């Protein structure tokens, strides 16, 4: 019987490990691409802000009409992208640390931590320790 064969369990373990590692890489790469896309969209918003404050509102409505199932293109989130681009340089830190965090964690840190050095510390700690958004909120609240 296969269930009692040590070789079977070794193969099963190897396949499970491969699946988990690959799945984690896919999620990490997708998140990185999303964060970098938000940065690039923020650049476009900054470059074209000559149309005034209603520009982002109009853009959000037009994007919603063109891509009705796409999430993340609300006026609020577009403003976050613009803020994100002004607060982070497209350098190694952005690509290697910030891009490893979920967008909600990034926006939470931007909202709650104004000092750039402190913000960078929270980002690094979040990445190193695998902090979720609620943990980030708790960490910030306990130190401010």
Backbone as JSON Lines, residues from 0, in Angstrom:
{"i":0,"aa":"X","n":[0.82,-1.17,0.0],"ca":[0.0,0.0,0.0],"c":[0.87,1.25,0.0]}
{"i":1,"aa":"X","n":[0.45,2.25,-0.77],"ca":[1.2,3.49,-0.86],"c":[1.24,4.25,0.45]}
{"i":2,"aa":"X","n":[0.16,4.19,1.25],"ca":[0.08,4.99,2.46],"c":[1.2,4.68,3.44]}
{"i":3,"aa":"X","n":[1.72,3.48,3.41],"ca":[2.74,3.07,4.36],"c":[4.15,3.15,3.78]}
{"i":4,"aa":"X","n":[4.27,3.59,2.57],"ca":[5.57,3.64,1.91],"c":[6.25,4.98,2.21]}
{"i":5,"aa":"X","n":[7.42,4.92,2.83],"ca":[8.17,6.14,3.18],"c":[8.51,6.96,1.94]}
{"i":6,"aa":"X","n":[8.78,6.29,0.86],"ca":[9.11,7.01,-0.38],"c":[7.92,7.85,-0.85]}
{"i":7,"aa":"X","n":[6.73,7.3,-0.71],"ca":[5.53,8.04,-1.07],"c":[5.44,9.33,-0.27]}
{"i":8,"aa":"X","n":[5.63,9.24,1.04],"ca":[5.54,10.43,1.89],"c":[6.63,11.45,1.57]}
{"i":9,"aa":"X","n":[7.77,10.97,1.16],"ca":[8.85,11.86,0.74],"c":[8.46,12.62,-0.53]}
{"i":10,"aa":"X","n":[7.88,11.91,-1.5],"ca":[7.42,12.54,-2.73],"c":[6.29,13.52,-2.42]}
{"i":11,"aa":"X","n":[5.34,13.12,-1.6],"ca":[4.24,13.99,-1.21],"c":[4.77,15.27,-0.56]}
{"i":12,"aa":"X","n":[5.7,15.12,0.35],"ca":[6.29,16.29,1.03],"c":[6.98,17.21,0.02]}
{"i":13,"aa":"X","n":[7.75,16.64,-0.89],"ca":[8.46,17.45,-1.9],"c":[7.47,18.21,-2.79]}
{"i":14,"aa":"X","n":[6.41,17.57,-3.2],"ca":[5.41,18.21,-4.06],"c":[4.71,19.33,-3.29]}
{"i":15,"aa":"X","n":[4.32,19.09,-2.05],"ca":[3.68,20.12,-1.24],"c":[4.61,21.32,-1.03]}
{"i":16,"aa":"X","n":[5.87,21.04,-0.8],"ca":[6.85,22.12,-0.61],"c":[6.99,22.95,-1.89]}
{"i":17,"aa":"X","n":[7.06,22.28,-3.03],"ca":[7.16,22.97,-4.31],"c":[5.93,23.84,-4.56]}
{"i":18,"aa":"X","n":[4.76,23.3,-4.28],"ca":[3.52,24.06,-4.45],"c":[3.49,25.31,-3.56]}
{"i":19,"aa":"X","n":[3.88,25.16,-2.32],"ca":[3.85,26.3,-1.39],"c":[4.87,27.36,-1.78]}
{"i":20,"aa":"X","n":[6.08,26.96,-2.12],"ca":[7.12,27.92,-2.51],"c":[6.71,28.66,-3.77]}
{"i":21,"aa":"X","n":[6.22,27.93,-4.76],"ca":[5.81,28.55,-6.02],"c":[4.63,29.49,-5.81]}
{"i":22,"aa":"X","n":[3.66,29.06,-5.03],"ca":[2.49,29.91,-4.75],"c":[2.92,31.21,-4.06]}
{"i":23,"aa":"X","n":[3.82,31.1,-3.1],"ca":[4.3,32.3,-2.4],"c":[5.06,33.23,-3.34]}
{"i":24,"aa":"X","n":[5.85,32.68,-4.24],"ca":[6.58,33.51,-5.22],"c":[5.61,34.23,-6.15]}
{"i":25,"aa":"X","n":[4.57,33.54,-6.58],"ca":[3.57,34.14,-7.48],"c":[2.89,35.31,-6.78]}
{"i":26,"aa":"X","n":[2.48,35.12,-5.53],"ca":[1.82,36.18,-4.77],"c":[2.77,37.35,-4.56]}
{"i":27,"aa":"X","n":[4.01,37.06,-4.18],"ca":[4.99,38.13,-3.95],"c":[5.26,38.91,-5.23]}
{"i":28,"aa":"X","n":[5.42,38.22,-6.35],"ca":[5.67,38.91,-7.61],"c":[4.46,39.74,-8.07]}
{"i":29,"aa":"X","n":[3.26,39.19,-7.88],"ca":[2.06,39.94,-8.25],"c":[1.94,41.19,-7.4]}
{"i":30,"aa":"X","n":[2.2,41.08,-6.11],"ca":[2.14,42.24,-5.22],"c":[3.17,43.27,-5.62]}
{"i":31,"aa":"X","n":[4.38,42.83,-5.92],"ca":[5.43,43.76,-6.33],"c":[5.02,44.5,-7.6]}
{"i":32,"aa":"X","n":[4.5,43.78,-8.57],"ca":[4.06,44.41,-9.82],"c":[2.93,45.41,-9.56]}
{"i":33,"aa":"X","n":[2.02,45.07,-8.66],"ca":[0.91,45.96,-8.32],"c":[1.43,47.25,-7.68]}
{"i":34,"aa":"X","n":[2.32,47.13,-6.72],"ca":[2.88,48.3,-6.03],"c":[3.64,49.18,-7.02]}
{"i":35,"aa":"X","n":[4.44,48.57,-7.9],"ca":[5.18,49.35,-8.88],"c":[4.24,50.0,-9.91]}
{"i":36,"aa":"X","n":[3.14,49.31,-10.25],"ca":[2.16,49.91,-11.14],"c":[1.52,51.13,-10.47]}
{"i":37,"aa":"X","n":[1.17,50.99,-9.18],"ca":[0.61,52.12,-8.45],"c":[1.59,53.29,-8.42]}
{"i":38,"aa":"X","n":[2.86,53.0,-8.26],"ca":[3.88,54.06,-8.28],"c":[3.88,54.75,-9.64]}
{"i":39,"aa":"X","n":[3.88,53.98,-10.72],"ca":[3.89,54.55,-12.06],"c":[2.61,55.33,-12.38]}
{"i":40,"aa":"X","n":[1.48,54.83,-11.92],"ca":[0.23,55.57,-12.09],"c":[0.29,56.88,-11.31]}
{"i":41,"aa":"X","n":[0.88,56.83,-10.13],"ca":[1.05,58.05,-9.34],"c":[1.89,59.08,-10.08]}
{"i":42,"aa":"X","n":[2.93,58.62,-10.77],"ca":[3.75,59.53,-11.59],"c":[2.91,60.2,-12.67]}
{"i":43,"aa":"X","n":[2.08,59.42,-13.34],"ca":[1.22,59.97,-14.39],"c":[0.23,60.99,-13.82]}
{"i":44,"aa":"X","n":[-0.27,60.71,-12.65],"ca":[-1.21,61.64,-12.01],"c":[-0.51,62.96,-11.67]}
{"i":45,"aa":"X","n":[0.69,62.86,-11.15],"ca":[1.45,64.07,-10.81],"c":[1.8,64.86,-12.06]}
{"i":46,"aa":"X","n":[2.22,64.16,-13.1],"ca":[2.6,64.83,-14.35],"c":[1.42,65.53,-15.01]}
{"i":47,"aa":"X","n":[0.22,65.07,-14.74],"ca":[-0.97,65.62,-15.41],"c":[-1.94,66.3,-14.45]}
{"i":48,"aa":"X","n":[-1.44,66.79,-13.33],"ca":[-2.34,67.42,-12.37],"c":[-2.72,68.85,-12.75]}
{"i":49,"aa":"X","n":[-2.32,69.26,-13.92],"ca":[-2.63,70.63,-14.4],"c":[-4.13,70.83,-14.61]}
{"i":50,"aa":"X","n":[-4.9,69.73,-14.66],"ca":[-6.34,69.84,-14.89],"c":[-7.12,70.14,-13.61]}
{"i":51,"aa":"X","n":[-6.43,70.22,-12.5],"ca":[-7.09,70.6,-11.26],"c":[-7.59,69.43,-10.43]}
{"i":52,"aa":"X","n":[-8.3,69.76,-9.37],"ca":[-8.7,68.77,-8.39],"c":[-9.74,67.77,-8.91]}
{"i":53,"aa":"X","n":[-10.51,68.14,-9.89],"ca":[-11.53,67.22,-10.4],"c":[-10.95,66.19,-11.38]}
{"i":54,"aa":"X","n":[-9.7,66.37,-11.75],"ca":[-9.03,65.44,-12.67],"c":[-9.1,64.01,-12.18]}
{"i":55,"aa":"X","n":[-8.74,63.79,-10.91],"ca":[-8.72,62.43,-10.38],"c":[-10.14,61.87,-10.28]}
{"i":56,"aa":"X","n":[-11.09,62.67,-9.88],"ca":[-12.48,62.21,-9.8],"c":[-13.0,61.76,-11.16]}
{"i":57,"aa":"X","n":[-12.73,62.58,-12.17],"ca":[-13.17,62.25,-13.54],"c":[-12.45,61.0,-14.05]}
{"i":58,"aa":"X","n":[-11.16,60.94,-13.79],"ca":[-10.38,59.78,-14.21],"c":[-10.92,58.5,-13.57]}
{"i":59,"aa":"X","n":[-11.2,58.55,-12.28],"ca":[-11.73,57.37,-11.58],"c":[-13.05,56.91,-12.2]}
{"i":60,"aa":"X","n":[-13.93,57.85,-12.53],"ca":[-15.21,57.49,-13.15],"c":[-15.0,56.86,-14.53]}
{"i":61,"aa":"X","n":[-14.1,57.45,-15.32],"ca":[-13.84,56.91,-16.66],"c":[-13.19,55.53,-16.59]}
{"i":62,"aa":"X","n":[-12.3,55.33,-15.64],"ca":[-11.67,54.01,-15.49],"c":[-12.7,52.98,-15.05]}
{"i":63,"aa":"X","n":[-13.61,53.37,-14.18],"ca":[-14.66,52.45,-13.73],"c":[-15.57,52.05,-14.89]}
{"i":64,"aa":"X","n":[-15.87,53.0,-15.78],"ca":[-16.71,52.68,-16.94],"c":[-15.96,51.75,-17.9]}
{"i":65,"aa":"X","n":[-14.69,51.98,-18.08],"ca":[-13.89,51.16,-19.01],"c":[-13.58,49.77,-18.44]}
{"i":66,"aa":"X","n":[-13.34,49.72,-17.13],"ca":[-12.97,48.47,-16.46],"c":[-13.89,48.26,-15.25]}
{"i":67,"aa":"X","n":[-15.14,47.89,-15.47],"ca":[-16.11,47.82,-14.37],"c":[-15.77,46.8,-13.28]}
{"i":68,"aa":"X","n":[-15.02,45.77,-13.59],"ca":[-14.69,44.76,-12.58],"c":[-13.35,45.0,-11.91]}
{"i":69,"aa":"X","n":[-12.6,45.97,-12.39],"ca":[-11.27,46.26,-11.83],"c":[-11.4,47.01,-10.52]}
{"i":70,"aa":"X","n":[-10.76,46.49,-9.5],"ca":[-10.79,47.15,-8.19],"c":[-9.51,47.97,-8.02]}
{"i":71,"aa":"X","n":[-9.58,48.98,-7.17],"ca":[-8.39,49.75,-6.84],"c":[-8.22,51.04,-7.61]}
{"i":72,"aa":"X","n":[-9.19,51.4,-8.43],"ca":[-9.06,52.62,-9.23],"c":[-10.05,53.71,-8.79]}
{"i":73,"aa":"X","n":[-10.44,53.67,-7.52],"ca":[-11.32,54.72,-6.99],"c":[-10.54,56.03,-6.89]}
{"i":74,"aa":"X","n":[-11.26,57.12,-6.78],"ca":[-10.61,58.42,-6.64],"c":[-9.73,58.43,-5.39]}
{"i":75,"aa":"X","n":[-10.22,57.83,-4.33],"ca":[-9.45,57.77,-3.07],"c":[-8.13,57.02,-3.29]}
{"i":76,"aa":"X","n":[-8.21,55.88,-3.95],"ca":[-7.0,55.09,-4.17],"c":[-6.05,55.78,-5.15]}
{"i":77,"aa":"X","n":[-6.6,56.45,-6.16],"ca":[-5.75,57.21,-7.08],"c":[-5.0,58.31,-6.33]}
{"i":78,"aa":"X","n":[-5.67,58.94,-5.38],"ca":[-4.99,59.95,-4.56],"c":[-3.89,59.32,-3.7]}
{"i":79,"aa":"X","n":[-4.15,58.12,-3.2],"ca":[-3.11,57.39,-2.47],"c":[-1.9,57.12,-3.38]}
{"i":80,"aa":"X","n":[-2.16,56.75,-4.62],"ca":[-1.06,56.49,-5.56],"c":[-0.23,57.74,-5.77]}
{"i":81,"aa":"X","n":[-0.91,58.85,-5.91],"ca":[-0.22,60.14,-6.1],"c":[0.64,60.45,-4.87]}
{"i":82,"aa":"X","n":[0.06,60.28,-3.7],"ca":[0.79,60.53,-2.45],"c":[1.96,59.56,-2.32]}
{"i":83,"aa":"X","n":[1.72,58.31,-2.64],"ca":[2.75,57.27,-2.58],"c":[3.95,57.65,-3.44]}
{"i":84,"aa":"X","n":[3.68,58.11,-4.63],"ca":[4.76,58.48,-5.55],"c":[5.55,59.68,-5.03]}
{"i":85,"aa":"X","n":[4.89,60.61,-4.39],"ca":[5.62,61.77,-3.86],"c":[6.42,61.41,-2.61]}
{"i":86,"aa":"X","n":[6.01,60.38,-1.9],"ca":[6.68,60.05,-0.64],"c":[7.75,58.97,-0.76]}
{"i":87,"aa":"X","n":[7.79,58.27,-1.86],"ca":[8.8,57.22,-2.04],"c":[9.5,57.42,-3.37]}
{"i":88,"aa":"X","n":[10.8,57.24,-3.34],"ca":[11.58,57.31,-4.57],"c":[11.59,55.93,-5.22]}
{"i":89,"aa":"X","n":[11.65,55.91,-6.53],"ca":[11.73,54.63,-7.24],"c":[13.16,54.12,-7.16]}
{"i":90,"aa":"X","n":[13.5,53.59,-6.01],"ca":[14.85,53.11,-5.78],"c":[14.78,51.69,-5.24]}
{"i":91,"aa":"X","n":[15.89,51.21,-4.72],"ca":[15.93,49.85,-4.21],"c":[14.97,49.65,-3.06]}
{"i":92,"aa":"X","n":[14.83,50.66,-2.2],"ca":[13.93,50.53,-1.05],"c":[12.5,50.28,-1.51]}
{"i":93,"aa":"X","n":[12.07,51.05,-2.49],"ca":[10.72,50.87,-3.02],"c":[10.57,49.48,-3.61]}
{"i":94,"aa":"X","n":[11.52,49.08,-4.42],"ca":[11.39,47.82,-5.14],"c":[11.63,46.59,-4.26]}
{"i":95,"aa":"X","n":[12.42,46.74,-3.2],"ca":[12.77,45.56,-2.4],"c":[12.06,45.49,-1.06]}
{"i":96,"aa":"X","n":[11.66,46.61,-0.5],"ca":[10.97,46.57,0.79],"c":[9.5,46.93,0.66]}
{"i":97,"aa":"X","n":[9.21,48.1,0.16],"ca":[7.82,48.55,0.08],"c":[7.0,47.6,-0.79]}
{"i":98,"aa":"X","n":[7.58,47.14,-1.87],"ca":[6.85,46.28,-2.81],"c":[6.54,44.9,-2.24]}
{"i":99,"aa":"X","n":[7.08,44.59,-1.08],"ca":[6.78,43.31,-0.45],"c":[5.56,43.39,0.47]}
{"i":100,"aa":"X","n":[5.06,44.6,0.68],"ca":[3.91,44.77,1.56],"c":[2.62,44.88,0.76]}
{"i":101,"aa":"X","n":[1.53,44.42,1.34],"ca":[0.23,44.66,0.69],"c":[-0.06,46.16,0.65]}
{"i":102,"aa":"X","n":[-0.81,46.58,-0.35],"ca":[-1.11,48.0,-0.54],"c":[-1.77,48.6,0.7]}
{"i":103,"aa":"X","n":[-2.68,47.87,1.35],"ca":[-3.34,48.42,2.54],"c":[-2.35,48.68,3.67]}
{"i":104,"aa":"X","n":[-1.32,47.88,3.76],"ca":[-0.28,48.14,4.77],"c":[0.5,49.4,4.43]}
{"i":105,"aa":"X","n":[0.8,49.58,3.15],"ca":[1.53,50.78,2.71],"c":[0.71,52.03,3.01]}
{"i":106,"aa":"X","n":[-0.57,52.01,2.65],"ca":[-1.4,53.2,2.86],"c":[-1.6,53.47,4.35]}
{"i":107,"aa":"X","n":[-1.69,52.43,5.16],"ca":[-1.81,52.6,6.6],"c":[-0.58,53.29,7.17]}
{"i":108,"aa":"X","n":[0.58,52.84,6.77],"ca":[1.83,53.45,7.25],"c":[1.93,54.89,6.76]}
{"i":109,"aa":"X","n":[1.56,55.14,5.5],"ca":[1.6,56.52,4.99],"c":[0.67,57.42,5.79]}
{"i":110,"aa":"X","n":[-0.51,56.93,6.13],"ca":[-1.49,57.74,6.86],"c":[-1.07,58.01,8.3]}
{"i":111,"aa":"X","n":[-0.47,57.02,8.94],"ca":[-0.24,57.13,10.37],"c":[1.16,57.57,10.78]}
{"i":112,"aa":"X","n":[2.12,57.48,9.87],"ca":[3.5,57.83,10.21],"c":[3.97,58.91,9.24]}
{"i":113,"aa":"X","n":[4.15,60.11,9.76],"ca":[4.53,61.25,8.9],"c":[6.03,61.35,8.67]}
{"i":114,"aa":"X","n":[6.83,60.97,9.67],"ca":[8.27,61.06,9.56],"c":[8.81,59.97,8.62]}
{"i":115,"aa":"X","n":[9.6,60.38,7.62],"ca":[10.07,59.45,6.59],"c":[10.94,58.34,7.18]}
{"i":116,"aa":"X","n":[11.82,58.67,8.1],"ca":[12.69,57.64,8.69],"c":[11.88,56.64,9.5]}
{"i":117,"aa":"X","n":[10.92,57.14,10.26],"ca":[10.06,56.23,11.03],"c":[9.22,55.36,10.1]}
{"i":118,"aa":"X","n":[8.71,55.96,9.05],"ca":[7.91,55.21,8.09],"c":[8.73,54.08,7.48]}
{"i":119,"aa":"X","n":[9.95,54.4,7.09],"ca":[10.84,53.38,6.51],"c":[11.13,52.27,7.52]}
{"i":120,"aa":"X","n":[11.26,52.64,8.81],"ca":[11.5,51.64,9.85],"c":[10.3,50.69,9.94]}
{"i":121,"aa":"X","n":[9.09,51.24,9.96],"ca":[7.9,50.4,10.04],"c":[7.78,49.48,8.82]}
{"i":122,"aa":"X","n":[8.14,49.99,7.67],"ca":[8.09,49.17,6.46],"c":[9.07,48.01,6.57]}
{"i":123,"aa":"X","n":[10.31,48.32,6.95],"ca":[11.32,47.25,7.08],"c":[10.91,46.22,8.13]}
{"i":124,"aa":"X","n":[10.43,46.7,9.26],"ca":[10.0,45.78,10.32],"c":[8.81,44.93,9.87]}
{"i":125,"aa":"X","n":[7.9,45.55,9.15],"ca":[6.73,44.82,8.65],"c":[7.15,43.7,7.71]}
{"i":126,"aa":"X","n":[8.1,44.0,6.84],"ca":[8.59,42.99,5.9],"c":[9.33,41.88,6.64]}
{"i":127,"aa":"X","n":[10.25,42.27,7.52],"ca":[11.07,41.27,8.23],"c":[10.26,40.38,9.16]}
{"i":128,"aa":"X","n":[9.24,40.96,9.79],"ca":[8.47,40.21,10.78],"c":[7.14,39.68,10.27]}
{"i":129,"aa":"X","n":[6.82,39.99,9.01],"ca":[5.58,39.5,8.43],"c":[4.34,40.1,9.1]}
{"i":130,"aa":"X","n":[4.44,41.37,9.52],"ca":[3.32,42.0,10.2],"c":[2.14,42.18,9.26]}
{"i":131,"aa":"X","n":[0.97,41.85,9.73],"ca":[-0.27,42.12,9.0],"c":[-0.66,43.57,9.26]}
{"i":132,"aa":"X","n":[-1.67,44.06,8.55],"ca":[-2.12,45.43,8.75],"c":[-2.55,45.69,10.19]}
{"i":133,"aa":"X","n":[-3.35,44.8,10.82],"ca":[-3.72,45.05,12.22],"c":[-2.5,45.11,13.16]}
{"i":134,"aa":"X","n":[-1.52,44.3,12.9],"ca":[-0.3,44.33,13.73],"c":[0.44,45.65,13.52]}
{"i":135,"aa":"X","n":[0.5,46.11,12.29],"ca":[1.14,47.4,11.99],"c":[0.42,48.51,12.75]}
{"i":136,"aa":"X","n":[-0.9,48.52,12.7],"ca":[-1.69,49.54,13.4],"c":[-1.37,49.49,14.9]}
{"i":137,"aa":"X","n":[-1.32,48.3,15.46],"ca":[-1.03,48.13,16.89],"c":[0.38,48.61,17.21]}
{"i":138,"aa":"X","n":[1.34,48.25,16.38],"ca":[2.74,48.66,16.61],"c":[2.88,50.17,16.58]}
{"i":139,"aa":"X","n":[2.23,50.8,15.6],"ca":[2.3,52.25,15.5],"c":[1.63,52.89,16.71]}
{"i":140,"aa":"X","n":[0.45,52.4,17.09],"ca":[-0.28,52.96,18.22],"c":[0.5,52.82,19.54]}
{"i":141,"aa":"X","n":[1.26,51.75,19.66],"ca":[1.98,51.52,20.91],"c":[3.27,52.32,21.01]}
{"i":142,"aa":"X","n":[3.72,52.9,19.89],"ca":[4.97,53.66,19.93],"c":[4.78,55.16,19.74]}
{"i":143,"aa":"X","n":[3.59,55.56,19.35],"ca":[3.37,56.99,19.13],"c":[2.71,57.61,20.34]}
